[in-house]
Amino acid sequence: MSSSKSQKFSIPLRALVTCAMLVALGFALSWIKFFHMPQGGSITLFSMIPVMLAGYMFGIVPGLLSGLAYGLLQMLQDFYVVHPVQLILDYILAFTVLGLTALFSIRARKHGFAVLASPQTEGKSSATGFTAMMASWLSRLYSPFLIVGGLLGGLVGGLLGGLLAGFPGELFGGLLGLPVGLPVGILGWLLIGLLGGLLFDLIVLLFILIIFIILYPNPKFRHYLSLQKESKAADWYSRYLSLPLAVLAVGFLRFLMHALSGVVFFASYAPAGMDPWVYSIIYNGTYMVPEIVICMVIVLIPQVSSAIRMLAARVGVRSQSRAA
């Protein structure tokens, strides 16, 4: 009994080696920095994507362990610690959550859609059926066009807000250590607009999920979702939704960890009279919003998305099936 359990929860050698390579690739990309903040934090060359792929390909445990390993490596590269709890928030938790892309993984979707398509489980409540029907619901109402539209709308809103305010550069120049002037003001309002676009995408996603949770107990609603063909739902979700949603969700979780750390441990750096939450959101959003957007743009490129899905289907699913 115990030996079978240990085999069931063991991590295959293929997964260990591939995850190690992905962490190493992410760490190498993190050295390519477009901008570095004075109290830590950088805009890098999509260094989060390889770490996210570990969870996306191999599941929750390899993903979280890969994120943890990546966080420990970040301590060697850019160590800025004022308190042990801040270390946990900024390095351990902030990067470990990148492994939660496993919630959008190939293996979970394949198993979930198989349950959804099964006549024996049609209209019934179960954990796998819930996951599959939620994916079916998302594939009907959510799309990458909505994600991109939210970001573009945020940029336009940021520019309009900056025009109305005259693009004041004092606030952003003081936070970023840059010369005060019109370019800094424009940059700051664009970043605020992008953050607003990301929040819009998340709010719409949460609204759609709340509607699903409210309607899910109704057997007629579950029957309606089960009518969608497995191949259609799985293909749409896999091609257009899974990776952008994964990047958006776990990227925002990392941002929340850094923002919480900033409120608790870096409030003294805020300009006089500024709320610590406002300071932390602006400071961490300055590098996290572009970082998330860069990663989302990369995974939205059709060629990149297709290559990742092919690699995940060949390496990740095969490794999981051998371990099962």
C-alpha positions, 0 to 999 in steps of 0.5 A, a space after each residue: 500500500 505505502 509503496 504504491 502511494 509513493 510511486 503515485 506521488 513520485 516525480 518522474 525523472 523526465 519531469 525533474 530534468 525538464 523542470 531544472 532546465 526551465 528554472 535555469 532558463 528562467 534564471 538566465 533570462 532574468 539577467 536580461 533587465 530592461 529596468 531595475 527598481 531601487 528597492 528591488 524588482 526588474 522588468 526582464 525578458 519574459 523570465 517568468 514564462 519558463 517557470 510557469 511552464 513547469 507547472 503547466 506541463 507537469 502539475 502542481 508539485 513540480 510547478 511549486 517546487 520549480 517556483 520555489 527553486 527559482 525564488 531561491 536563485 533570485 535571492 542570489 541575484 538580487 538580494 534585498 531583505 529587511 525582515 524575514 517575513 519580507 523575505 518569505 513574501 518577496 522571494 519564497 511565496 512570490 515566485 512559488 505561486 508561479 507554479 500554480 499554472 498547474 491549475 490550467 495544465 494539459 493533464 487537468 484539462 484532458 482529464 476534466 474534458 474526458 469526464 465532461 464528455 462521459 455519459 455517466 457523469 453528464 449533469 452530475 457534480 464532481 471535482 473533475 466535472 466541475 473543472 471541465 464544466 468551468 472550462 467549458 463555460 469560460 470557453 463560451 464567454 472569455 476570449 483573448 480578444 477580451 484580454 487584449 481589449 482590456 489592456 488596450 483600453 487601459 492604455 487609452 484610459 491612462 493616456 486620457 487621464 494623463 492628458 486631463 491631469 497634464 502628465 505630472 511627473 513629480 510623483 513617478 519621478 520621485 518613486 522611480 528615481 528618474 528626472 521629473 518631466 513630461 516623459 516620466 509623466 507619460 510613462 507613469 500614466 501608461 503604467 497606471 492604465 496597464 494596471 487598470 487594464 489587468 484589473 479589468 481583465 481579472 474583474 471580468 474573469 471573476 464575474 464570469 466565474 461567480 455566475 458559473 458558481 451560482 448557476 452550477 447547482 442547477 442540473 439544467 445548467 450542467 446539462 447545457 454545458 455538457 452539450 458542448 462537444 469535448 473537442 470543441 471546448 478543449 481545443 478553444 480553451 487550449 489554443 486561446 485561453 489556458 496560457 493567457 489566463 495562467 499568466 494573468 492569474 499567477 502574475 497577479 498573485 506574484 504582484 499581490 505578494 510584492 505589494 503586501 510586502 511593500 505595504 508592511 515593510 517599505 512604507 517608510 519609503 513612501 513620500 510624505 502624505 502618501 498612503 502606503 498601499 498607493 505607494 506599494 501598488 505604484 512601485 510594484 506595478 511599475 515593473 510587474 505590470 510590464 513584466 506580466 504584459 510582456 509574458 502575455 504578449 509572448 504566449 499570445 503569439 500563435 507560433 509560440 502558443 502552438 510550440 508550447 502546447 506541442 511540447 506540453 502535450 509530448 513531454 508533460 502528459 507523457 511523463 504524467 501518464 508514466 508516473 500514474 
